[in-house]
Structure formats: C-alpha cells, structure tokens
Amino acid sequence: MEEKVPVHIIDTTLRDGEQAPGAAFDKKEKIALAIMLDQAHVDELEAGIPAMGAAAQDEIKAIAGLNLDCLLTAWCRALKDDIDQSLPCNVTGVHISFPVSDIHLDAMGKTSSWVLDQLSELIPYALKRFSRVSVGAQDAFRADMAFLKQFVHSANLCGAHRVRIADTVGLARPSQVENMVHVLSRAAGKMALEFHGHNDLGMATANTIAAIEAGAQAVSVTVNGLGERAGNAPLEQVVVAVGTLDSRSSCVDARHMNKICRYVAEAVNRPIPADQPITGQAVFTHESGIHCAGILKNPDTYQPFNPETVGRERAQLVIGRHSGSGMVRHVLAKAGVRLEEGKTESLMAAVRMEALKKRSVLSPGELVRIYNTV
C-alpha cells in the first residue's frame, strides 16, 4: 500500500476565529485552547495579530512561553512595523497577508506592482528575523490568474516557506479549488501551498478536502468553523474527513475534537447545533426503526465512523414517532419489561401519538408508563 502523505494542519481559531462578530477569548482561555490543540497534535497555531497592541502581544508571548510542540505564528499586514511587532512575541514565524484581487487592491489603494515590490522587500526582511515565513494571497479566487501565478512564483524566489491561497469570501467551488492548486503548484516549485477556506456557500470543508486531494501541503482551519460571516473550514470536520482519504493523512488526534469543540463553544457562547457534523448532539442519535435495527446488529450500517474516534460516547438509540417494534421491545427489555405480542400494535400507536404530542423523543420511563396503560 502506498504511504500516505501528511497534510500540515494550521489552526487559526485564535486569530481568524476570534474575528467572528462578538467572539473573544481572554488570556487564560487562549492559553487553555493552545494547550488542548497542541495535545491533539495540531501542527501549527496562528496565535494572533501583534499589531493589535500590547495586550495581544502579551497573549501571544504567553502562548510562546508554553514551549508547545507545534509551530507558532503571528499574522501580519504587509508592513515592516507589523513584522517588527511580532519579534517580542517569540513566535516561530510570521504570516504576511497581501491583497491580490482587483477588488481588494482598489479598496486598499494598491497596485499589483506594489504587491510584487513588497514581496521582494518584506520576505527577506522577515527571514532575517524568523525561521518561518509564509505569505497570503487574500481573495485569491477573484484575482487575475496570471497575476496570481506571478505572485506565487515571486514568493518562491524570495524564499517564502509557504503561500496561503485564501477563498476570502467563500465563493469557490471544489472543482475551482482543485484546478487552482494544480495550476499554482507549478509556479510554487518546492514551496508549500496552503488553502484557507471560508464557508459562505457551505463548501469550506469540501473545498479544503479538494485542495488536499489536489496536492496542497497545508490547510488552515478553525474550531467549530468559528470565523467571520459564515465562518471557516472547521478543524474537526477536516481532520475526520482527511482520515477517510486514500493518499493523505493528518497527525491530529480526532479523539480530542469533542472536548476542544465544546470548550470553544462555551467560551464564545455559541452553542453547537444539534445536527452539526462530528460534534452535534444528534449526529450519533438514532430513532428510525430501520436505522436502529441496523445499529443493533452492526453499528457500521448507519454510522460513517464510531463515535469514540472523535471523543464521543457510543451511539444513542431513542424512542420516537419513527421507531420500530424491535427497538421498542429492546428498550422495554432493558427496563425489565417483556412486550406481550398482543399489545404491540396498540403500543406502537400510543408511542407515535405521544411522540407527536411531545415533539420529542420518549425516555425509557415514559415508554414503560405508556405500555402499562395500553
């Protein structure tokens, strides 16, 4: 079997995730989250923006003082001052972001020539101060492809370790991402390509996996997909999805995902929806008669993976309007009650009526109570 190629996972919850409206982590929460992500073996943390001031710098420096195993980077605008302000933070490297689309260039009063000039000036400047330097192509999917290839080629010539291809407004589709990674890989040479996806059309995870399958060496994600507007590609979804690929792998331990996701949800007061992939309360809960019957025989029948692989408890089988008689019999038996054959039809009718009335599932105790009244 061909050896799988690892993908470098960059978590930017502490930078891009915190840019979600109303989201904020205090210093203790940032330290705790950084430790949890490191324990899960995330490859790199984008820890914040030093240019935001002394408080931000103090937080990043505190995380750096933990001496984590993962790489630690700071996010910078295309300014020497931003790079300089990253120095006292003791990070491993910096990420320098550049506008590349005409929309962003016009809005910022810049030109493509300015971008190329700054690349040639700022990358060597940063390399003298940090061991790792990456650059970002902001709004890459609305940029002129000829210029984008020139941007990537120039970054490579200047010595950057990686280029981030950002779908800044989440308009890309998987086929576009795949094509762009293939095209830009030629311009990148041996320099790594990273994909950074936003979720405005609900395709951030799909786009991230498309980038990985197309050969992108790195991707950036956030816990719970936390981020601006509709958010980013969720760490937990990408990690689990990578685990299903034939040719790529990740060092991240998915068993930590449930704990990390619930910690972030509580910290920013954004509860996880019940049907959220991987971590939603309902994603390993089964009510349908056909599904429950299958799960009782073999959990693989209606589950893509075991709940334990992402730090969840085993599947929960519940009684509701769509339950079958087999599941009802199973729950009653666990409660020490034997279902009399003559009562099956009347019990099922009563169960369905009560579930519709409650618009919720029934507890074992409620099921026993109903059985005793039919």
C-alpha positions in Angstrom: 0.0 0.0 0.0 1.3 3.5 -0.9 2.4 5.5 2.1 0.0 8.4 2.9 1.4 11.9 2.6 0.6 14.0 5.8 -1.2 17.4 5.4 0.0 20.2 7.7 -2.9 21.5 9.8 -2.8 25.1 10.9 -5.4 26.2 13.4 -6.3 29.9 13.3 -9.1 30.0 15.9 -7.1 32.4 18.0 -6.7 34.8 15.0 -9.3 34.3 12.3 -11.8 32.6 14.6 -11.7 35.4 17.0 -12.7 37.8 14.2 -16.2 36.4 14.3 -18.5 39.2 15.5 -18.8 39.1 19.3 -16.3 36.3 19.7 -13.4 36.9 22.2 -11.1 34.8 24.3 -9.4 36.1 27.4 -5.8 35.2 28.1 -6.5 32.2 30.2 -8.9 30.8 27.6 -6.3 31.3 24.8 -3.6 29.5 26.8 -6.0 26.7 27.6 -7.1 26.3 24.0 -3.5 26.4 22.7 -2.6 23.6 25.1 -5.6 21.5 24.1 -4.8 22.0 20.4 -1.1 21.1 21.0 -2.1 18.0 22.9 -4.3 17.0 19.9 -1.1 17.3 17.8 -2.2 20.2 15.6 0.8 21.1 13.5 0.7 24.9 13.8 -1.2 27.6 15.7 -1.7 31.1 14.2 -1.8 32.7 17.6 -2.9 36.3 16.9 -2.2 39.7 15.5 0.7 41.6 17.3 -0.2 44.8 15.6 -3.4 44.9 17.7 -1.4 46.2 20.6 0.3 45.3 23.9 -2.4 43.1 25.2 -2.4 40.9 22.0 1.4 40.7 22.1 1.3 39.7 25.8 -1.2 36.9 25.0 0.9 35.6 22.1 4.1 35.8 24.2 2.3 33.8 27.0 1.4 31.0 24.5 5.0 31.0 23.2 6.2 30.6 26.8 4.4 27.3 27.0 7.0 25.8 24.7 4.5 23.8 22.8 5.5 21.1 20.3 3.5 22.9 17.5 4.8 25.8 15.4 3.6 29.2 16.5 3.0 32.0 14.0 1.7 35.6 14.1 -0.4 37.3 11.4 0.9 40.5 9.9 -0.2 43.0 7.3 2.2 43.8 4.5 4.1 46.3 6.8 7.5 46.2 8.3 6.1 47.6 11.5 3.8 44.5 11.8 6.7 42.2 11.4 8.7 44.2 14.0 5.9 44.0 16.5 5.9 40.2 16.1 9.5 39.9 17.3 8.9 40.3 21.1 6.2 37.7 20.9 8.8 34.9 20.5 6.9 33.2 17.7 8.4 30.7 15.3 7.3 32.6 12.2 5.1 35.2 10.7 2.4 35.2 8.1 2.2 38.3 5.8 -1.0 38.9 4.1 -1.3 40.7 0.7 -4.3 41.7 -1.4 -4.3 40.1 -4.8 -7.7 40.6 -6.4 -8.6 43.9 -8.2 -11.4 44.4 -5.7 -9.1 44.3 -2.7 -6.3 46.2 -4.5 -8.7 49.0 -5.4 -10.2 49.1 -1.9 -6.8 49.4 -0.3 -5.4 51.9 -2.9 -2.7 49.5 -4.0 -1.5 48.0 -7.3 -0.1 44.7 -8.4 3.3 46.3 -8.8 3.2 47.4 -5.2 2.4 43.8 -4.1 5.4 42.4 -6.0 7.7 45.1 -4.7 6.6 44.4 -1.1 7.0 40.7 -1.6 10.6 41.2 -2.6 11.2 43.6 0.3 9.2 42.0 3.2 10.0 38.3 2.7 13.8 38.8 3.1 13.2 41.3 5.9 11.1 38.7 7.8 13.5 35.8 7.0 16.3 37.7 8.8 14.1 37.7 12.0 12.1 34.5 11.9 12.8 30.9 10.9 9.4 30.5 9.1 7.8 33.0 6.8 4.5 32.4 4.9 2.6 34.9 2.7 -1.1 35.1 2.0 -2.9 35.8 -1.3 -6.0 37.4 0.0 -9.1 37.0 -2.2 -7.2 34.7 -4.5 -10.3 33.2 -6.2 -11.3 36.6 -7.6 -7.8 37.5 -8.6 -6.4 37.5 -12.2 -4.8 34.1 -12.6 -1.8 35.5 -14.5 -1.0 37.8 -11.6 -1.7 35.1 -9.0 0.9 32.8 -10.7 3.3 35.7 -10.7 2.7 36.3 -7.0 3.3 32.7 -6.1 6.4 32.4 -8.3 7.8 35.6 -6.8 7.1 34.4 -3.3 9.0 31.3 -4.0 12.0 33.2 -5.5 12.1 35.4 -2.4 12.4 32.4 -0.1 8.9 32.1 1.5 8.2 28.8 3.0 4.5 28.7 2.1 1.8 30.6 0.2 -1.7 30.7 1.5 -4.4 30.7 -1.2 -7.4 32.3 0.5 -11.0 31.9 -0.5 -11.7 35.1 1.4 -15.4 35.4 0.7 -16.2 31.8 0.4 -17.3 31.8 -3.3 -15.1 29.0 -4.6 -16.3 25.5 -5.6 -14.3 22.3 -5.1 -13.6 22.0 -8.9 -12.2 25.5 -8.9 -10.0 24.8 -5.8 -8.6 21.7 -7.4 -7.8 23.5 -10.6 -6.1 26.4 -8.8 -3.9 24.1 -6.7 -2.8 22.2 -9.8 -2.0 25.4 -11.7 -0.2 27.2 -8.8 1.8 24.1 -7.8 3.8 24.6 -10.9 4.5 28.2 -10.0 5.3 27.3 -6.4 8.1 24.9 -7.2 9.2 23.3 -3.9 7.4 25.9 -1.8 4.3 24.7 0.0 0.8 25.7 -0.9 -1.8 26.2 1.8 -5.6 26.6 1.3 -7.7 28.8 3.5 -11.5 28.4 3.1 -14.5 30.4 4.2 -18.0 28.9 4.4 -20.3 31.4 2.9 -21.8 28.9 0.4 -21.4 26.0 2.9 -18.5 24.5 1.0 -15.5 25.3 3.2 -14.9 21.7 4.2 -15.4 20.3 0.7 -13.1 23.0 -0.7 -10.4 22.2 1.9 -10.5 18.5 1.1 -10.5 19.2 -2.6 -7.3 21.3 -2.1 -5.7 18.5 -0.1 -6.6 15.9 -2.7 -5.2 18.2 -5.4 -1.8 18.3 -3.5 -2.0 21.3 -1.2 0.6 20.6 1.6 -1.2 22.7 4.2 -4.7 23.9 5.2 -5.8 26.4 7.8 -9.0 25.8 9.8 -10.8 26.9 13.0 -12.5 25.0 15.8 -16.3 24.8 15.1 -15.6 26.7 11.9 -15.6 29.9 14.0 -14.9 33.0 11.9 -16.2 36.0 10.1 -19.7 35.8 8.4 -20.5 32.1 7.9 -17.1 31.1 9.3 -14.2 29.0 8.2 -13.5 25.3 7.4 -14.0 23.5 10.8 -10.9 21.8 12.2 -12.9 18.8 13.4 -14.6 18.2 10.1 -11.4 18.5 8.1 -9.5 16.2 10.5 -12.1 13.5 10.3 -12.5 13.9 6.5 -8.8 13.6 5.9 -8.9 10.3 7.8 -11.1 8.9 5.0 -8.7 9.7 2.2 -6.6 7.1 0.5 -3.5 9.1 -0.1 -3.3 11.8 2.6 -3.2 11.7 6.4 -3.1 14.0 9.4 -1.2 13.9 12.7 -4.1 15.4 14.6 -5.8 13.0 17.1 -9.5 13.2 16.4 -10.3 11.8 19.8 -9.7 15.3 21.2 -12.2 17.0 18.9 -15.3 16.8 21.0 -13.6 18.3 24.1 -12.0 21.1 22.1 -15.1 22.0 20.2 -17.3 22.1 23.3 -14.7 24.3 25.1 -14.7 26.8 22.3 -18.5 26.8 22.0 -18.8 27.6 25.7 -16.0 30.2 25.7 -17.6 32.3 22.9 -21.2 31.5 23.8 -22.0 29.9 20.5 -23.8 26.6 21.3 -23.1 23.7 18.8 -26.2 23.0 16.7 -27.7 19.5 17.4 -27.0 18.4 13.8 -23.5 19.9 13.5 -21.3 17.3 11.8 -18.9 15.4 14.1 -19.8 17.2 17.3 -23.6 17.9 17.2 -25.6 16.2 20.0 -27.8 14.4 17.4 -25.3 13.1 15.0 -24.9 9.7 16.8 -28.5 9.5 17.9 -30.9 7.2 16.0 -34.7 7.0 16.1 -35.8 5.4 12.8 -36.9 1.8 13.1 -34.7 0.7 10.1 -31.7 2.5 11.4 -32.0 1.3 15.0 -32.5 -2.3 13.9 -29.3 -2.0 11.8 -27.3 -0.3 14.5 -28.2 -3.1 17.0 -26.8 -5.7 14.6 -23.8 -3.7 13.3 -23.0 0.0 14.1 -21.4 0.4 10.7 -24.7 0.0 9.0 -25.8 3.6 9.6 -22.7 5.3 11.0 -19.7 6.6 8.9 -17.4 6.1 11.9 -17.5 5.2 15.6 -18.4 8.0 18.0 -15.4 7.1 20.1 -13.0 8.1 17.3 -13.9 11.8 17.9 -14.2 11.6 21.7 -17.9 10.9 21.8 -19.8 8.3 23.7 -21.4 5.3 21.8 -24.4 5.8 19.6 -27.7 6.6 21.4 -30.8 4.8 20.3 -34.0 6.6 21.2 -37.8 6.1 21.0 -39.8 8.4 18.9 -42.5 8.6 16.2 -40.4 6.7 13.7 -39.3 3.9 16.0 -39.9 0.3 15.1 -41.3 -2.5 17.3 -37.9 -4.1 17.5 -36.4 -1.0 19.2 -39.4 -0.6 21.5 -39.0 -4.3 22.5 -35.3 -3.7 23.1 -35.8 -0.7 25.3 -38.5 -2.4 27.3 -36.4 -5.5 27.8 -33.5 -3.3 29.2 -36.1 -1.9 31.6 -37.1 -5.4 32.7 -40.4 -5.4 30.8 -41.4 -8.1 28.4 -43.6 -6.9 25.5 -46.7 -9.0 25.1 -47.3 -9.8 21.4 -50.9 -8.8 21.6 -50.0 -5.4 22.8 -47.5 -4.5 20.0 -49.9 -2.7 17.7 -51.7 -0.7 20.3 -48.4 0.2 22.0 -46.8 1.5 18.7 -49.9 3.6 18.0 -49.7 5.1 21.5 -46.0 5.7 21.2 -46.3 7.6 17.9 -49.2 9.7 19.3 -47.2 10.6 22.4 -44.1 11.4 20.4 -46.0 13.7 18.1 -47.7 15.4 21.0 -44.4 16.0 22.8 -42.5 16.7 19.5 -39.6 15.0 21.2 -38.2 11.5 21.9 -39.5 9.4 24.8 -37.5 8.3 27.8 -37.4 4.6 28.8 -39.6 5.5 31.8 -42.2 7.2 29.6 -42.2 4.1 27.3 -42.9 1.8 30.3 -45.6 4.1 31.5 -47.3 4.0 28.1 -47.0 0.3 27.9 -48.7 -0.1 31.3 -51.7 2.0 30.1 -52.4 0.2 26.7 
